């Protein structure tokens, strides 16, 4: 790994670990107090805001990161052109949310909550463009600080609400406080490094049209991603109930509780791949293959490990969520294609193949919508899970096909041997854990299963001592020996 990739991954991983732990404990408290119905309303509102947040960006941040990584001497001019377009996109996004909240036909309370939550969309969109500047210049430590402090503010204010005023509106207000805190940290760091003039917009018709043309594949890809990742919640709300969303949200939160690991890696990977492609194909292949290795290494024990302790994990939320166990045990397998899409997507974007990725995501979105409409009425929540698994798998197969044409030597015997060794180690861990869990209990099964997994990795040579030294160095914020 390069120096920047290693250090930035360490910053983002450390911050994401802290943020996700805090956020997950907070969600457990929220679900226990609010119960499925109100938890479902909260999850529905935040999902809708998440879906339409793409309108406030439309791929602008991805273009910003890529351009700054390739032309670091032009940071100020690139940012001023981008911020001018960002202000226009925010206006469109707010109008779109208001219109959609009415068209969805929800009750008055849910509609008002969506309107209030639009403040989260605005502040997050502005913070995103600030962090785009910092990511492009590979200075992720500021984003790490903002991520943790913003989450702490949300949790502190939200916990006070849950203990004294258990109402969904105050939980939304808590998210607003945290979001604005994150924006304050992001903008202050950009101003400190580049001056406040960087936020003075430049509106040049020709430049705006050029940006829009470049952004279009990123924009459509973002729209497709947001739709297929949130449409299941909206369809459940229309075809079933908000209480069903509450049950689904528990399985969803447990499934993605560990997503901070690949996401943190992705934050550093994208600019590194952009720089690698500018050098040569061998550097690109090496960086990408190591990313796949890293993703599978962390996804495999999460999937099989969480399957083993699913009943006990759901019990932490309290009564009313028993139906989440079976949902979780199937939904957890979506992490394989979901995690793998991060390096695949980063490579396609960094290599100017965003149009190919856009088309793949469009196919994925259509598959997910069709499968949800067919399966949710027949199988309930499990229908949404089946739709996610199938559509995500189709996405990875298509992306693998495109990448194999760009890097034809990637899928060699060594690559498949590594993949097979990691997944086989996970299956052995799962089988051993399944049989010894009744003996040692669910708490002790975690370290036992982890020990089996590590032993199998070493036996299959999927991980070497050199790799372990590199991973330890990475999390110490020093350079790994890779």
RORO-264008 format. One line per 3 residues: number of its first residue (from 0); for each residue x, y, z of N, C-alpha, C. Coordinates in steps of 0.1 Angstrom, whole numbers, always signed. Last residue first. Layout:
# residues N
NUM> X Y Z X Y Z X Y Z  ... .
//
This chain:
# residues 482
481> +38 -41 +33 +31 -49 +23 +39 -51 +11  +39 -30 +62 +49 -37 +54 +42 -46 +45  +23 +2 +67 +23 -13 +67 +34 -18 +58 .
478> +31 +30 +86 +31 +24 +73 +32 +9 +74  +8 +38 +112 +21 +39 +106 +20 +31 +93  -15 +36 +126 -13 +48 +118 +1 +50 +114 .
475> -21 +13 +136 -13 +21 +145 -10 +34 +138  -34 +1 +115 -42 +6 +126 -34 +13 +137  -12 -6 +100 -22 +3 +95 -30 +9 +106 .
472> +2 -24 +115 +8 -11 +112 -2 -1 +108  -15 -46 +113 -12 -40 +126 -6 -26 +124  -13 -51 +85 -26 -47 +91 -24 -40 +105 .
469> +14 -58 +83 +9 -46 +76 -4 -41 +82  +16 -81 +98 +24 -69 +102 +18 -57 +96  -1 -97 +82 -5 -93 +96 +3 -81 +101 .
466> +15 -99 +59 +2 -93 +59 -3 -88 +72  +36 -114 +70 +39 -101 +64 +26 -93 +63  +24 -138 +75 +29 -130 +86 +31 -115 +82 .
463> -5 -139 +53 +8 -143 +57 +12 -134 +69  -35 -154 +43 -29 -143 +50 -15 -148 +55  -38 -176 +29 -46 -164 +24 -41 -152 +31 .
460> -27 -200 +36 -18 -189 +31 -25 -178 +25  -42 -218 +48 -44 -217 +34 -35 -206 +28  -34 -213 +75 -31 -226 +69 -33 -226 +53 .
457> -43 -187 +79 -28 -190 +79 -25 -203 +72  -70 -191 +78 -64 -182 +69 -49 -184 +68  -74 -209 +99 -76 -213 +85 -70 -204 +75 .
454> -68 -192 +121 -60 -204 +118 -61 -209 +104  -88 -173 +118 -74 -168 +116 -65 -181 +113  -111 -190 +123 -109 -182 +111 -95 -178 +108 .
451> -106 -198 +150 -107 -208 +139 -105 -201 +125  -108 -174 +163 -95 -181 +163 -95 -192 +152  -134 -167 +158 -124 -158 +153 -110 -166 +153 .
448> -147 -187 +173 -149 -186 +158 -138 -178 +152  -139 -179 +199 -136 -192 +194 -136 -192 +178  -149 -153 +202 -135 -155 +201 -131 -168 +196 .
445> -178 -162 +199 -171 -151 +191 -156 -152 +190  -185 -180 +218 -184 -185 +204 -177 -174 +195  -189 -167 +242 -176 -173 +239 -174 -178 +225 .
442> -216 -159 +238 -205 -149 +240 -191 -155 +237  -231 -182 +234 -230 -173 +223 -219 -162 +225  -217 -214 +245 -225 -202 +247 -222 -192 +236 .
439> -204 -238 +244 -196 -227 +250 -205 -214 +252  -224 -255 +233 -215 -259 +244 -209 -248 +251  -237 -244 +212 -245 -249 +223 -237 -253 +235 .
436> -214 -239 +196 -222 -228 +202 -230 -233 +214  -203 -259 +181 -198 -257 +195 -205 -246 +202  -216 -259 +157 -217 -271 +165 -212 -269 +179 .
433> -212 -234 +146 -225 -239 +147 -226 -251 +157  -184 -232 +145 -192 -223 +155 -206 -229 +157  -178 -249 +124 -173 -252 +138 -181 -244 +148 .
430> -191 -235 +103 -195 -249 +107 -190 -253 +121  -178 -210 +104 -192 -211 +106 -197 -225 +110  -151 -217 +98 -155 -210 +110 -170 -211 +114 .
427> -155 -228 +72 -151 -237 +83 -154 -230 +97  -163 -204 +59 -172 -215 +60 -168 -225 +71  -139 -189 +61 -152 -184 +68 -162 -195 +69 .
424> -122 -204 +46 -119 -202 +60 -131 -197 +68  -134 -201 +21 -134 -214 +27 -131 -213 +42  -128 -174 +17 -142 -178 +19 -143 -192 +25 .
421> -100 -175 +15 -107 -166 +25 -121 -171 +28  -95 -193 -6 -90 -195 +7 -97 -187 +18  -108 -181 -27 -112 -193 -23 -108 -196 -9 .
418> -91 -157 -30 -106 -156 -27 -111 -169 -21  -67 -170 -36 -68 -161 -24 -83 -160 -20  -73 -182 -60 -68 -190 -48 -70 -182 -35 .
415> -79 -161 -76 -89 -171 -73 -85 -179 -61  -53 -150 -78 -64 -142 -73 -75 -151 -68  -38 -170 -89 -34 -165 -76 -46 -158 -70 .
412> -49 -173 -115 -50 -184 -105 -47 -179 -91  -64 -140 -123 -55 -152 -125 -56 -162 -114  -78 -116 -130 -84 -128 -126 -75 -140 -129 .
409> -61 -96 -141 -65 -96 -127 -69 -110 -123  -55 -94 -168 -46 -103 -160 -50 -104 -145  -72 -75 -178 -74 -89 -181 -66 -98 -173 .
406> -86 -49 -169 -74 -55 -163 -75 -70 -166  -108 -45 -186 -99 -34 -184 -85 -39 -178  -121 -69 -184 -117 -64 -198 -107 -53 -197 .
403> -127 -70 -157 -118 -80 -163 -114 -77 -178  -145 -49 -154 -131 -48 -149 -122 -58 -155  -168 -61 -166 -162 -48 -172 -147 -47 -167 .
400> -172 -83 -150 -171 -85 -164 -164 -73 -170  -177 -71 -125 -165 -80 -127 -162 -82 -142  -201 -58 -130 -189 -50 -128 -176 -59 -129 .
397> -218 -81 -133 -216 -72 -144 -203 -63 -142  -215 -92 -107 -212 -100 -119 -209 -91 -131  -225 -71 -91 -211 -75 -90 -207 -83 -102 .
394> -253 -70 -99 -244 -58 -101 -229 -62 -100  -262 -95 -92 -262 -91 -106 -252 -80 -108  -261 -92 -64 -253 -102 -71 -251 -99 -85 .
391> -280 -72 -60 -266 -69 -57 -257 -79 -64  -303 -86 -68 -299 -74 -75 -285 -71 -72  -304 -107 -49 -303 -110 -63 -298 -98 -71 .
388> -306 -93 -24 -295 -103 -27 -293 -106 -42  -329 -77 -27 -316 -71 -24 -305 -81 -28  -349 -97 -30 -347 -87 -40 -333 -81 -39 .
385> -347 -109 -5 -344 -117 -17 -341 -107 -28  -356 -88 +12 -343 -94 +13 -339 -101 +1  -383 -85 +3 -373 -74 +1 -359 -79 +3 .
382> -392 -110 +12 -392 -107 -3 -383 -95 -6  -392 -108 +39 -382 -117 +32 -382 -115 +17  -414 -92 +44 -401 -86 +45 -390 -95 +39 .
379> -435 -109 +21 -433 -99 +31 -419 -94 +32  -440 -126 +0 -432 -131 +11 -429 -121 +22  -458 -112 -17 -459 -127 -15 -452 -131 -3 .
376> -452 -85 -18 -466 -89 -15 -467 -104 -12  -424 -88 -23 -429 -82 -10 -443 -86 -8  -420 -98 -49 -418 -106 -38 -423 -101 -25 .
373> -426 -78 -69 -431 -92 -70 -431 -99 -57  -414 -55 -60 -428 -54 -63 -434 -68 -64  -388 -64 -58 -395 -60 -46 -410 -60 -48 .
370> -382 -69 -85 -382 -80 -75 -389 -77 -62  -383 -43 -94 -392 -53 -100 -393 -65 -90  -363 -30 -79 -376 -25 -79 -386 -36 -83 .
367> -340 -45 -87 -344 -45 -73 -359 -40 -72  -338 -41 -114 -340 -55 -109 -345 -54 -95  -334 -13 -115 -346 -19 -121 -349 -33 -116 .
364> -308 -12 -101 -320 -6 -96 -333 -11 -101  -292 -27 -119 -294 -32 -105 -307 -25 -99  -293 -10 -142 -298 -24 -143 -301 -30 -129 .
361> -280 +12 -130 -293 +13 -135 -300 -1 -137  -255 +1 -125 -263 +5 -114 -278 +7 -118  -246 -2 -152 -248 -14 -143 -257 -11 -131 .
358> -246 +24 -160 -255 +15 -167 -257 +2 -158  -226 +34 -143 -239 +40 -143 -249 +30 -149  -203 +20 -152 -209 +18 -138 -223 +23 -137 .
355> -200 +31 -177 -203 +17 -175 -209 +14 -162  -195 +57 -169 -207 +55 -178 -210 +40 -177  -171 +57 -156 -183 +59 -148 -196 +57 -156 .
352> -145 +52 -163 -155 +43 -168 -168 +44 -160  -123 +66 -154 -132 +72 -164 -142 +63 -170  -111 +53 -134 -106 +50 -147 -114 +56 -158 .
349> -126 +59 -111 -112 +65 -112 -106 +63 -126  -149 +44 -116 -150 +58 -116 -136 +64 -118  -139 +18 -114 -146 +22 -126 -146 +37 -127 .
346> -128 +18 -88 -119 +16 -100 -126 +21 -112  -150 +22 -72 -139 +31 -71 -131 +30 -84  -165 -2 -78 -170 +11 -82 -159 +22 -82 .
343> -148 -21 -67 -151 -21 -81 -156 -8 -86  -146 -14 -39 -135 -12 -48 -138 -13 -63  -176 -16 -35 -168 -4 -31 -155 -3 -39 .
340> -186 -41 -40 -189 -30 -50 -181 -18 -47  -179 -57 -19 -171 -58 -31 -174 -46 -41  -200 -51 -1 -186 -47 +2 -178 -47 -10 .
337> -222 -62 -15 -222 -48 -11 -208 -43 -8  -216 -89 -19 -216 -81 -30 -216 -66 -27  -215 -95 +11 -204 -99 +1 -205 -90 -11 .
334> -238 -85 +23 -226 -78 +26 -215 -82 +16  -259 -102 +19 -258 -91 +10 -245 -83 +12  -260 -119 +41 -252 -123 +29 -251 -112 +18 .
331> -278 -107 +58 -264 -105 +61 -255 -109 +49  -304 -116 +51 -299 -103 +46 -284 -101 +48  -306 -139 +66 -305 -140 +51 -299 -127 +46 .
328> -305 -132 +92 -297 -143 +88 -296 -145 +73  -324 -111 +93 -310 -108 +95 -302 -120 +89  -348 -125 +91 -345 -115 +81 -330 -113 +81 .
325> -348 -141 +114 -347 -147 +101 -343 -138 +90  -349 -118 +133 -338 -129 +133 -337 -135 +119  -371 -102 +133 -359 -97 +126 -348 -108 +125 .
322> -392 -111 +148 -392 -114 +133 -379 -110 +126  -387 -100 +173 -384 -114 +170 -383 -118 +156  -392 -75 +183 -384 -76 +171 -380 -90 +168 .
319> -405 -74 +207 -412 -68 +195 -405 -70 +182  -381 -66 +232 -393 -73 +227 -398 -66 +215  -346 -58 +223 -358 -59 +232 -370 -66 +225 .
316> -321 -57 +213 -330 -46 +210 -343 -46 +219  -309 -80 +219 -304 -68 +226 -313 -56 +224  -320 -99 +203 -326 -98 +217 -321 -86 +224 .
313> -304 -98 +181 -317 -92 +180 -323 -90 +194  -282 -113 +191 -280 -99 +187 -294 -92 +187  -293 -138 +195 -288 -131 +206 -287 -116 +203 .
310> -298 -146 +168 -309 -145 +178 -305 -136 +190  -271 -143 +155 -283 -134 +151 -294 -134 +162  -247 -156 +157 -252 -149 +169 -265 -141 +167 .
307> -242 -166 +132 -242 -175 +143 -249 -169 +156  -243 -144 +115 -253 -154 +113 -254 -163 +126  -220 -131 +123 -233 -125 +127 -244 -135 +125 .
304> -201 -149 +111 -201 -146 +126 -214 -141 +130  -205 -147 +84 -207 -160 +91 -208 -158 +106  -200 -118 +81 -212 -125 +75 -215 -138 +83 .
301> -175 -114 +93 -187 -106 +97 -200 -114 +93  -157 -130 +79 -161 -133 +93 -173 -125 +98  -160 -117 +53 -163 -131 +55 -166 -134 +70 .
298> -151 -90 +53 -165 -93 +51 -169 -107 +55  -124 -89 +56 -132 -84 +67 -147 -88 +66  -114 -102 +33 -109 -106 +46 -118 -101 +58 .
295> -126 -88 +13 -131 -102 +16 -126 -106 +30  -112 -64 +15 -126 -64 +16 -131 -78 +20  -85 -72 +10 -89 -66 +23 -104 -67 +25 .
292> -87 -81 -17 -82 -90 -6 -87 -85 +8  -94 -58 -30 -104 -69 -29 -100 -79 -18  -71 -43 -25 -84 -38 -20 -94 -50 -19 .
289> -52 -58 -39 -51 -57 -25 -64 -52 -18  -62 -52 -65 -62 -66 -60 -61 -66 -45  -57 -24 -67 -71 -30 -67 -72 -44 -61 .
286> -30 -22 -66 -38 -15 -56 -52 -21 -55  -22 -38 -88 -18 -42 -74 -27 -35 -64  -34 -25 -109 -38 -38 -106 -34 -42 -92 .
283> -21 +0 -108 -35 -1 -106 -40 -15 -102  +5 -8 -114 +2 -2 -101 -13 -2 -98  +1 -18 -140 +6 -27 -129 +3 -21 -115 .
280> -6 +5 -155 -16 -5 -152 -12 -15 -141  +6 +37 -141 +6 +25 -150 -4 +15 -146  -4 +65 -134 +10 +60 -135 +11 +49 -145 .
277> -30 +71 -133 -22 +80 -141 -7 +76 -142  -38 +51 -117 -42 +50 -131 -33 +59 -139  -30 +62 -92 -24 +50 -97 -26 +48 -112 .
274> -48 +83 -88 -34 +86 -90 -27 +74 -96  -72 +68 -85 -71 +79 -95 -56 +82 -98  -65 +53 -63 -67 +46 -76 -66 +56 -87 .
271> -65 +73 -44 -53 +66 -46 -53 +58 -60  -91 +83 -43 -81 +92 -48 -68 +84 -51  -103 +57 -34 -106 +63 -47 -96 +73 -52 .
268> -92 +49 -9 -89 +42 -21 -92 +49 -33  -101 +65 +12 -87 +66 +8 -84 +60 -5  -128 +57 +12 -125 +71 +12 -110 +74 +8 .
265> -126 +29 +14 -130 +35 +1 -126 +50 +1  -120 +25 +41 -110 +21 +31 -113 +28 +18  -145 +32 +51 -133 +40 +55 -122 +37 +45 .
262> -160 +12 +40 -163 +26 +36 -151 +35 +40  -151 -12 +51 -149 -9 +37 -151 +5 +33  -158 -4 +79 -145 -9 +75 -142 -7 +60 .
259> -184 +4 +83 -174 +14 +84 -160 +9 +79  -201 -17 +83 -198 -12 +70 -187 -1 +71  -211 -30 +105 -197 -30 +103 -192 -25 +90 .
256> -239 -27 +103 -232 -21 +115 -217 -21 +113  -255 -38 +84 -246 -27 +80 -238 -21 +91  -270 -56 +99 -263 -60 +87 -252 -50 +83 .
253> -281 -41 +119 -272 -51 +123 -263 -55 +111  -299 -26 +103 -288 -19 +111 -277 -29 +115  -316 -46 +92 -308 -37 +83 -296 -31 +91 .
250> -328 -56 +114 -320 -65 +106 -311 -57 +98  -341 -32 +121 -332 -38 +131 -323 -48 +123  -358 -26 +100 -347 -17 +103 -337 -23 +112 .
247> -378 -45 +100 -368 -46 +90 -355 -37 +93  -392 -35 +122 -387 -49 +123 -375 -50 +113  -400 -10 +111 -393 -11 +124 -386 -24 +125 .
244> -415 -18 +89 -402 -11 +87 -394 -11 +99  -437 -28 +103 -428 -37 +95 -415 -31 +92  -447 -4 +111 -442 -13 +121 -433 -24 +115 .
241> -456 +7 +88 -444 +13 +94 -438 +4 +105  -464 -19 +64 -467 -9 +75 -454 -3 +80  -468 -27 +32 -470 -33 +45 -474 -23 +56 .
238> -467 -11 +10 -473 -24 +8 -475 -31 +21  -455 +13 +19 -468 +13 +11 -475 +0 +11  -433 +4 +34 -442 +14 +40 -455 +14 +33 .
235> -420 -11 +15 -425 -18 +27 -436 -9 +33  -412 +9 -3 -422 -1 -7 -428 -8 +4  -394 +23 +13 -406 +30 +9 -416 +20 +4 .
232> -375 +2 +17 -381 +8 +29 -394 +15 +24  -366 -3 -9 -373 -14 -2 -380 -8 +10  -353 +20 -17 -367 +18 -23 -374 +7 -15 .
229> -327 +23 -9 -338 +28 +0 -352 +24 -5  -310 +13 -28 -306 +11 -14 -317 +15 -5  -320 +21 -53 -320 +7 -50 -317 +4 -35 .
226> -317 +49 -50 -330 +43 -52 -330 +28 -47  -289 +53 -47 -298 +57 -36 -312 +51 -37  -281 +43 -72 -276 +37 -59 -286 +40 -48 .
223> -293 +60 -91 -296 +46 -91 -292 +39 -77  -280 +84 -83 -295 +82 -82 -299 +68 -82  -253 +78 -89 -257 +81 -75 -272 +79 -73 .
220> -255 +73 -116 -250 +63 -108 -255 +65 -93  -262 +99 -124 -272 +88 -126 -268 +76 -118  -239 +113 -116 -252 +116 -111 -262 +105 -112 .
217> -219 +101 -131 -218 +100 -117 -232 +103 -111  -228 +108 -157 -227 +94 -153 -226 +92 -138  -228 +138 -153 -240 +130 -157 -238 +115 -153 .
214> -205 +152 -149 -211 +147 -137 -222 +137 -141  -197 +162 -174 -188 +152 -167 -196 +145 -156  -219 +179 -178 -216 +168 -188 -208 +157 -181 .
211> -217 +196 -157 -229 +188 -157 -226 +176 -167  -193 +209 -164 -193 +201 -151 -205 +191 -152  -201 +222 -187 -190 +212 -188 -190 +203 -176 .
208> -220 +239 -177 -224 +229 -186 -214 +218 -188  -203 +255 -161 -214 +247 -154 -219 +236 -164  -187 +267 -180 -181 +258 -170 -192 +249 -164 .
205> -206 +282 -194 -198 +272 -201 -193 +262 -191  -215 +299 -173 -224 +290 -180 -217 +279 -187  -202 +303 -142 -198 +304 -156 -206 +294 -164 .
202> -200 +314 -112 -211 +309 -121 -207 +312 -135  -184 +306 -84 -181 +311 -97 -192 +305 -106  -188 +315 -49 -192 +307 -61 -187 +314 -74 .
199> -167 +313 -23 -173 +323 -32 -176 +316 -45  -153 +296 -9 -167 +293 -9 -175 +304 -17  -127 +305 -9 -130 +293 -17 -145 +290 -18 .
196> -125 +326 +8 -128 +329 -6 -132 +317 -14  -114 +317 +31 -129 +317 +30 -134 +320 +16  -86 +294 +28 -92 +307 +28 -107 +307 +26 .
193> -75 +269 +29 -75 +275 +16 -82 +289 +16  -74 +261 +56 -63 +256 +47 -63 +265 +34  -95 +273 +68 -82 +274 +74 -71 +271 +64 .
190> -116 +264 +52 -113 +278 +53 -99 +280 +58  -116 +237 +58 -113 +241 +44 -109 +256 +44  -122 +238 +85 -109 +233 +81 -106 +237 +67 .
187> -148 +249 +85 -137 +256 +92 -123 +251 +88  -162 +229 +72 -160 +242 +65 -149 +250 +72  -161 +207 +91 -156 +206 +77 -153 +219 +71 .
184> -173 +218 +114 -159 +213 +114 -153 +212 +100  -199 +225 +104 -190 +235 +110 -176 +231 +110  -208 +199 +97 -206 +210 +87 -197 +221 +92 .
181> -210 +187 +122 -201 +182 +112 -198 +192 +101  -231 +204 +132 -217 +203 +139 -207 +198 +129  -252 +197 +116 -246 +211 +115 -233 +212 +122 .
178> -256 +170 +124 -252 +173 +110 -246 +187 +109  -263 +173 +150 -251 +166 +147 -246 +169 +133  -288 +187 +147 -276 +192 +155 -263 +186 +151 .
175> -302 +168 +132 -299 +182 +126 -287 +188 +134  -305 +147 +150 -297 +145 +138 -293 +158 +131  -322 +160 +168 -309 +156 +172 -300 +153 +160 .
172> -345 +163 +153 -337 +175 +157 -323 +172 +161  -352 +136 +152 -348 +143 +139 -340 +156 +143  -359 +133 +178 -348 +125 +173 -343 +131 +160 .
169> -380 +150 +180 -368 +154 +187 -356 +145 +183  -399 +136 +165 -395 +149 +161 -382 +153 +167  -405 +113 +179 -397 +112 +167 -391 +125 +163 .
166> -399 +113 +215 -408 +117 +203 -399 +117 +191  -395 +112 +246 -394 +101 +235 -404 +104 +224  -381 +131 +265 -391 +134 +255 -391 +124 +243 .
163> -363 +117 +282 -372 +127 +288 -383 +131 +278  -348 +98 +268 -350 +96 +282 -361 +105 +288  -347 +107 +242 -353 +94 +244 -356 +92 +259 .
160> -334 +132 +245 -348 +132 +240 -355 +118 +244  -309 +124 +254 -317 +132 +262 -332 +132 +258  -302 +111 +230 -304 +103 +243 -312 +111 +253 .
157> -299 +132 +212 -309 +122 +210 -312 +113 +223  -278 +146 +223 -291 +152 +222 -302 +142 +220  -258 +125 +220 -261 +131 +233 -275 +138 +233 .
154> -259 +118 +193 -262 +108 +203 -266 +115 +217  -252 +142 +180 -264 +135 +177 -269 +126 +188  -226 +145 +191 -236 +155 +193 -250 +150 +191 .
151> -213 +122 +181 -215 +124 +195 -226 +134 +198  -213 +128 +153 -221 +116 +159 -223 +118 +174  -196 +150 +153 -210 +151 +148 -219 +140 +153 .
148> -173 +137 +162 -179 +148 +170 -193 +150 +166  -168 +119 +140 -170 +114 +154 -177 +125 +162  -166 +135 +117 -175 +123 +117 -178 +119 +132 .
145> -146 +153 +123 -160 +158 +121 -170 +146 +122  -124 +136 +123 -128 +143 +135 -142 +148 +134  -124 +126 +97 -125 +117 +108 -129 +124 +121 .
142> -120 +149 +82 -133 +142 +81 -135 +133 +92  -93 +154 +90 -104 +163 +94 -118 +157 +93  -79 +133 +79 -80 +133 +93 -91 +143 +98 .
139> -76 +132 +52 -88 +127 +57 -90 +128 +72  -64 +145 +27 -63 +149 +41 -75 +145 +48  -62 +143 -1 -58 +132 +8 -55 +136 +22 .
136> -73 +161 -17 -59 +164 -13 -54 +154 -3  -98 +149 -18 -90 +150 -31 -75 +153 -28  -106 +152 +8 -103 +139 +3 -94 +140 -10 .
133> -110 +180 +9 -100 +174 +18 -96 +160 +13  -130 +183 -10 -118 +190 -12 -107 +184 -4  -150 +167 +2 -145 +163 -12 -131 +170 -14 .
130> -156 +180 +24 -148 +168 +26 -143 +163 +12  -172 +200 +12 -160 +204 +19 -150 +192 +21  -192 +185 +1 -183 +192 -8 -171 +196 -1 .
127> -203 +175 +25 -198 +166 +16 -189 +173 +6  -214 +198 +38 -202 +191 +44 -195 +182 +34  -235 +203 +20 -224 +212 +21 -211 +206 +27 .
124> -250 +180 +26 -246 +183 +12 -234 +192 +12  -256 +183 +53 -248 +171 +48 -242 +174 +34  -273 +205 +52 -260 +206 +59 -250 +195 +55 .
121> -294 +196 +36 -287 +208 +33 -273 +208 +39  -304 +173 +50 -299 +172 +36 -290 +183 +33  -312 +184 +74 -301 +175 +74 -295 +173 +60 .
118> -333 +199 +65 -322 +206 +70 -309 +197 +71  -352 +180 +61 -346 +186 +49 -333 +194 +53  -366 +174 +83 -354 +167 +81 -346 +172 +69 .
115> -390 +189 +80 -380 +193 +90 -366 +187 +87  -402 +173 +61 -399 +187 +58 -388 +193 +68  -406 +149 +74 -397 +150 +62 -393 +164 +59 .
112> -424 +157 +94 -410 +152 +98 -401 +153 +86  -446 +163 +78 -439 +174 +85 -425 +170 +89  -452 +136 +69 -448 +147 +59 -441 +158 +66 .
109> -458 +124 +93 -447 +119 +86 -442 +130 +76  -482 +139 +100 -470 +139 +109 -457 +135 +101  -500 +134 +79 -495 +147 +81 -482 +148 +90 .
106> -491 +104 +60 -499 +112 +69 -492 +125 +72  -481 +103 +25 -480 +99 +39 -489 +108 +48  -480 +106 -3 -493 +104 +4 -492 +100 +18 .
103> -460 +112 -21 -460 +98 -15 -473 +96 -7  -464 +138 -28 -468 +128 -37 -469 +114 -31  -453 +151 -6 -467 +153 -8 -472 +141 -17 .
100> -426 +145 -9 -433 +142 +4 -448 +143 +3  -420 +155 -34 -421 +141 -32 -428 +137 -19  -419 +183 -28 -429 +178 -38 -431 +163 -36 .
97> -398 +184 -10 -411 +189 -6 -422 +183 -15  -377 +174 -25 -381 +167 -13 -396 +172 -9  -375 +193 -46 -378 +179 -49 -383 +172 -37 .
94> -367 +216 -32 -380 +216 -39 -385 +202 -42  -342 +207 -24 -352 +210 -14 -366 +210 -20  -329 +203 -49 -331 +192 -39 -342 +195 -29 .
91> -327 +229 -60 -335 +218 -67 -338 +207 -57  -310 +240 -41 -323 +246 -43 -332 +236 -50  -287 +225 -44 -294 +225 -32 -308 +230 -33 .
88> -279 +231 -70 -284 +218 -68 -292 +217 -54  -269 +257 -65 -281 +255 -74 -287 +242 -72  -247 +251 -49 -258 +260 -44 -271 +258 -52 .
85> -231 +236 -66 -237 +230 -54 -249 +238 -49  -221 +254 -85 -231 +245 -89 -238 +238 -77  -204 +268 -67 -214 +275 -75 -225 +266 -79 .
82> -187 +248 -60 -196 +253 -50 -207 +261 -56  -172 +244 -84 -180 +233 -78 -191 +239 -69  -158 +267 -86 -167 +263 -97 -177 +253 -92 .
79> -143 +266 -63 -152 +277 -65 -162 +274 -76  -127 +242 -67 -137 +243 -56 -148 +254 -59  -110 +250 -88 -119 +238 -89 -131 +239 -79 .
76> -97 +271 -76 -105 +274 -88 -115 +262 -90  -83 +258 -55 -92 +269 -53 -102 +271 -65  -67 +237 -68 -78 +234 -58 -88 +245 -57 .
73> -47 +234 -86 -58 +242 -90 -70 +240 -80  -28 +216 -78 -24 +230 -79 -36 +239 -81  -38 +190 -82 -38 +196 -68 -34 +211 -68 .
70> -52 +173 -102 -47 +187 -104 -47 +195 -91  -60 +148 -93 -52 +149 -105 -46 +163 -108  -74 +155 -70 -64 +145 -69 -55 +145 -82 .
67> -93 +172 -81 -83 +177 -72 -71 +168 -70  -108 +154 -97 -101 +166 -103 -90 +171 -94  -118 +136 -78 -110 +131 -89 -101 +143 -95 .
64> -134 +153 -61 -123 +145 -56 -113 +141 -67  -152 +163 -80 -144 +172 -73 -131 +165 -67  -166 +140 -88 -158 +148 -98 -148 +157 -91 .
61> -177 +134 -64 -168 +125 -70 -160 +131 -81  -194 +157 -60 -183 +154 -51 -173 +144 -57  -213 +155 -81 -203 +166 -80 -191 +163 -71 .
58> -232 +136 -81 -219 +132 -86 -209 +143 -85  -255 +149 -71 -255 +145 -85 -241 +141 -90  -262 +165 -48 -248 +163 -52 -247 +159 -67 .
55> -289 +167 -43 -280 +178 -38 -266 +177 -42  -298 +143 -50 -301 +154 -59 -292 +166 -56  -291 +126 -29 -284 +125 -42 -286 +137 -51 .
52> -310 +130 -10 -298 +137 -9 -289 +136 -21  -331 +113 -14 -331 +126 -22 -319 +134 -20  -324 +91 +3 -327 +89 -11 -326 +102 -19 .
49> -323 +104 +28 -311 +98 +22 -313 +96 +7  -349 +110 +32 -339 +121 +31 -326 +116 +24  -359 +84 +33 -364 +93 +23 -354 +105 +21 .
46> -346 +75 +56 -344 +68 +43 -348 +77 +32  -357 +91 +76 -343 +92 +73 -339 +86 +60  -384 +82 +75 -381 +96 +72 -366 +98 +69 .
43> -381 +55 +82 -387 +59 +69 -383 +73 +66  -371 +56 +108 -363 +50 +97 -368 +53 +83  -393 +68 +121 -380 +74 +121 -371 +69 +110 .
40> -412 +48 +117 -414 +61 +112 -401 +69 +111  -400 +26 +130 -403 +25 +116 -405 +39 +110  -401 +35 +156 -388 +32 +150 -390 +32 +135 .
37> -429 +35 +160 -422 +48 +159 -408 +46 +154  -432 +6 +158 -440 +16 +150 -433 +29 +149  -414 -9 +175 -414 -10 +160 -421 +1 +153 .
34> -399 +13 +201 -407 +2 +196 -409 +2 +181  -385 +33 +215 -395 +37 +205 -404 +26 +200  -368 +18 +232 -377 +28 +237 -388 +31 +228 .
31> -353 +1 +215 -359 -4 +227 -370 +5 +232  -344 +19 +195 -354 +8 +191 -361 +3 +204  -326 +35 +210 -338 +41 +203 -348 +30 +200 .
28> -307 +17 +218 -315 +24 +228 -328 +29 +222  -297 +9 +193 -303 -1 +202 -312 +5 +213  -287 +34 +184 -299 +28 +178 -305 +17 +186 .
25> -266 +37 +202 -277 +47 +202 -289 +41 +196  -249 +16 +194 -255 +16 +207 -267 +25 +209  -244 +27 +168 -251 +14 +169 -257 +13 +183 .
22> -230 +51 +172 -243 +51 +165 -251 +38 +167  -207 +41 +185 -216 +51 +192 -230 +50 +186  -197 +25 +165 -200 +19 +178 -210 +28 +186 .
19> -194 +43 +144 -203 +33 +143 -207 +26 +156  -174 +61 +155 -187 +66 +151 -197 +55 +151  -152 +44 +159 -158 +51 +170 -172 +56 +167 .
16> -148 +35 +133 -150 +25 +144 -157 +32 +155  -143 +59 +120 -155 +51 +116 -158 +41 +127  -118 +66 +130 -129 +74 +132 -142 +67 +130 .
13> -102 +44 +121 -103 +47 +136 -115 +56 +139  -106 +46 +94 -110 +34 +101 -112 +37 +116  -95 +71 +87 -109 +69 +85 -114 +56 +93 .
10> -68 +67 +95 -76 +78 +100 -91 +75 +99  -61 +45 +80 -60 +44 +94 -69 +55 +100  -64 +55 +54 -72 +44 +58 -72 +43 +73 .
7> -43 +73 +54 -57 +78 +53 -67 +67 +57  -21 +57 +56 -24 +66 +66 -38 +71 +66  -23 +41 +32 -22 +35 +45 -26 +45 +56 .
4> -24 +60 +12 -35 +51 +13 -35 +45 +27  +1 +74 +15 -12 +81 +17 -24 +71 +19  +19 +52 +10 +19 +59 +23 +5 +66 +25 .
1> +4 +23 -6 +11 +36 -6 +10 +42 +8  +8 -12 +0 +0 +0 +0 +9 +12 +0 .
//
